[in-house]
Amino acid sequence: MSVLCFYKTLLMRLPVKVWHFTTQTISRRIHGSQSPLYLRLSAVLAAEPLKKKKKIDPAILRLREERKRKKIEKEIKRLEKVARKLKPVDEVEVPPNILREKQFRLRTCCKVSEEKRDIRALLIKDWSRYKLQQHRTEMETIERMINSQAKALEELRTFSFDLYLKAMQPEPFEANAYTAFGPVYTPSINNFQGFDGEYNDITRRWD
């Protein structure tokens, strides 16, 4: 049974005057849907009223800003005074004994006369011309050898094509291999056993 039917049955039992007044009132408040429109729920707002901001004297604000600025300036001066120390590099640092002997190691530059400078300039030019002529001679010799080789291969091709093919084949690797044993930087150590990947790390740490 709907709500409207329930109210109608209830009104039928009331007197006529009361029933007429009640029907007019209920007809304005009752809707045909299952949930009446006059029943509404609002969201629960558990908010707190905003606190009033306290008015601060502008002079106090200026003093605070001045203190912050002075503190930052003081920190900057301290950092400039005590600069960051760099990690020392042994390969770059000069030994103290050499620094002590600096005055004895200095060499005075001898002045060269104009005649000697001219002689040196002429020697450099003569040496440059000599090396240029040597390079040209070597290039011409190599070019003549290449042309003679090409001409000999052409003659061999006309004489025997099989010999030409054999001549065009590359030589075996053993013929072109070159081995030489020359002086080394350090003398060899007899019965020396190489390290098998083990070493002692003596690097200094600067953590």
matplotlib code that plots the C-alpha trace (Angstrom):
import matplotlib.pyplot as plt

x = [0.0, 1.4, 1.5, -1.2, -3.6, -2.9, -3.7, -6.9, -8.2, -7.4, -9.2, -12.3, -12.8, -12.5, -15.5, -16.3, -15.0, -11.7, -11.4, -11.8, -9.2, -6.7, -7.0, -6.1, -3.1, -1.8, -2.3, 0.2, 2.8, 2.3, 3.9, 3.1, 6.7, 8.0, 10.1, 8.4, 10.0, 9.8, 12.1, 15.7, 19.0, 21.9, 25.6, 27.2, 29.7, 32.0, 33.9, 35.5, 35.1, 38.2, 40.5, 41.1, 44.6, 46.4, 47.6, 51.4, 53.2, 55.1, 58.1, 58.3, 58.0, 60.9, 63.0, 62.4, 63.3, 66.4, 67.5, 67.0, 69.1, 71.9, 72.0, 72.3, 75.0, 76.9, 76.8, 78.0, 81.0, 81.9, 81.9, 84.0, 86.5, 86.9, 86.9, 86.3, 89.6, 90.1, 91.3, 95.0, 96.3, 99.6, 100.4, 99.9, 101.5, 105.1, 107.4, 108.6, 112.3, 111.8, 110.0, 113.0, 115.4, 113.4, 115.8, 118.7, 116.7, 115.8, 117.6, 118.4, 117.4, 120.4, 119.8, 120.3, 121.7, 120.0, 122.7, 122.1, 118.4, 118.8, 121.1, 118.7, 115.8, 117.8, 118.7, 115.1, 114.2, 117.0, 115.9, 112.3, 113.3, 115.5, 112.7, 110.3, 112.7, 113.2, 109.4, 109.0, 111.8, 110.3, 106.9, 108.3, 110.2, 107.1, 105.1, 107.7, 107.7, 103.9, 103.9, 106.7, 104.7, 101.5, 103.4, 105.0, 101.6, 100.2, 103.1, 102.6, 98.9, 99.6, 102.2, 100.3, 97.0, 97.6, 100.9, 99.1, 96.4, 99.1, 100.9, 97.7, 97.1, 98.2, 101.3, 100.8, 100.7, 104.0, 105.8, 104.3, 104.7, 107.2, 108.6, 111.2, 112.8, 114.1, 115.0, 112.4, 111.8, 112.9, 115.2, 113.6, 113.5, 114.6, 112.0, 109.4, 105.9, 103.2, 100.4, 97.1, 94.8, 95.6, 96.7, 96.8, 94.7, 96.7, 94.5, 93.8, 90.2, 88.8, 85.3]
y = [0.0, 3.4, 6.4, 8.1, 5.2, 5.1, 8.8, 8.4, 5.6, 7.6, 10.6, 8.6, 8.0, 11.7, 14.1, 16.0, 19.4, 18.1, 15.8, 18.7, 20.8, 17.9, 16.9, 20.4, 20.5, 17.0, 17.5, 20.3, 18.2, 14.7, 13.6, 10.5, 9.2, 6.8, 9.4, 12.7, 15.8, 17.8, 15.4, 16.5, 16.0, 18.4, 17.5, 17.6, 20.5, 20.2, 23.3, 25.8, 29.5, 31.2, 32.8, 36.4, 37.3, 39.3, 42.6, 42.9, 46.1, 46.9, 47.8, 44.3, 42.8, 45.0, 43.9, 40.3, 40.8, 42.6, 39.8, 37.2, 39.3, 39.8, 36.1, 35.3, 37.9, 36.5, 33.0, 34.2, 36.0, 32.9, 30.8, 33.3, 33.5, 29.7, 28.5, 24.9, 22.9, 20.9, 17.3, 17.1, 15.3, 13.7, 13.7, 17.4, 18.6, 19.7, 18.0, 20.3, 19.8, 21.1, 24.1, 24.8, 24.5, 26.7, 29.6, 27.3, 25.8, 29.0, 29.7, 33.1, 33.6, 34.4, 37.2, 36.2, 38.7, 39.6, 37.8, 34.5, 34.9, 35.4, 32.4, 30.2, 31.4, 30.6, 27.1, 26.4, 27.4, 25.3, 22.3, 22.7, 22.8, 19.7, 17.7, 18.8, 17.6, 14.3, 13.7, 14.4, 12.0, 9.3, 9.8, 9.7, 6.5, 4.8, 5.9, 4.5, 1.1, 0.9, 1.7, -0.9, -3.5, -2.8, -3.0, -6.3, -7.8, -6.7, -8.4, -11.5, -11.6, -11.6, -14.3, -16.7, -16.1, -18.9, -17.3, -13.9, -15.4, -16.9, -13.6, -11.8, -14.1, -12.6, -14.0, -16.3, -14.7, -16.1, -14.2, -10.9, -11.4, -9.1, -9.7, -7.6, -7.7, -4.3, -2.5, -2.1, 0.6, -1.6, -4.6, -8.1, -9.8, -13.5, -16.0, -13.3, -14.5, -12.1, -11.1, -12.9, -9.9, -9.2, -5.8, -3.6, -0.4, 2.4, 5.2, 7.7, 8.4, 11.8, 11.2]
z = [0.0, -1.0, 1.3, -0.7, -0.3, 3.4, 3.8, 1.8, 3.9, 7.0, 5.7, 4.9, 8.6, 9.6, 9.5, 6.3, 7.4, 8.7, 5.7, 3.3, 5.0, 5.4, 1.8, 0.6, 3.0, 2.1, -1.6, -1.5, 0.4, -0.9, -4.2, -6.1, -6.1, -3.4, -1.7, -0.8, -2.2, 1.0, 2.8, 2.0, 3.7, 3.5, 3.8, 7.2, 7.2, 10.2, 9.5, 11.9, 11.4, 10.1, 12.7, 12.5, 11.5, 14.1, 12.9, 13.2, 13.4, 10.2, 12.2, 13.7, 10.2, 9.0, 11.9, 11.1, 7.5, 8.5, 10.8, 8.0, 5.6, 8.1, 8.9, 5.2, 4.6, 7.6, 6.2, 2.8, 4.4, 6.4, 3.2, 1.3, 4.2, 4.6, 0.9, 0.1, 0.1, -3.0, -2.8, -3.4, -6.5, -6.0, -9.8, -10.0, -6.8, -6.9, -4.4, -1.6, -2.3, -5.9, -4.6, -2.3, -5.2, -7.4, -7.3, -8.3, -11.2, -12.8, -16.1, -17.5, -21.1, -23.2, -25.7, -29.4, -31.8, -35.0, -37.1, -35.3, -35.7, -39.5, -39.7, -37.9, -40.1, -43.2, -41.9, -41.2, -44.8, -46.2, -44.1, -45.3, -49.0, -48.5, -46.9, -49.7, -52.3, -50.5, -50.3, -54.0, -54.9, -52.8, -54.3, -57.9, -57.1, -55.7, -58.8, -61.2, -59.3, -59.5, -63.2, -63.9, -62.0, -63.9, -67.2, -66.2, -65.3, -68.7, -70.5, -68.4, -69.2, -72.9, -72.5, -70.2, -68.5, -65.9, -64.8, -64.6, -62.3, -60.1, -59.9, -58.9, -56.0, -52.6, -50.9, -47.9, -44.5, -43.3, -46.1, -45.0, -41.3, -39.7, -36.2, -34.5, -31.0, -30.0, -26.8, -24.1, -21.6, -18.6, -18.6, -18.2, -14.8, -14.8, -13.5, -13.0, -12.3, -13.3, -11.0, -11.3, -11.0, -7.3, -6.2, -3.1, -3.4, -1.8, -3.0, -0.3, 0.5, 1.0, 2.3]

ax = plt.figure().add_subplot(projection="3d")
ax.plot(x, y, z, "-o")
ax.set_aspect("equal")
plt.show()
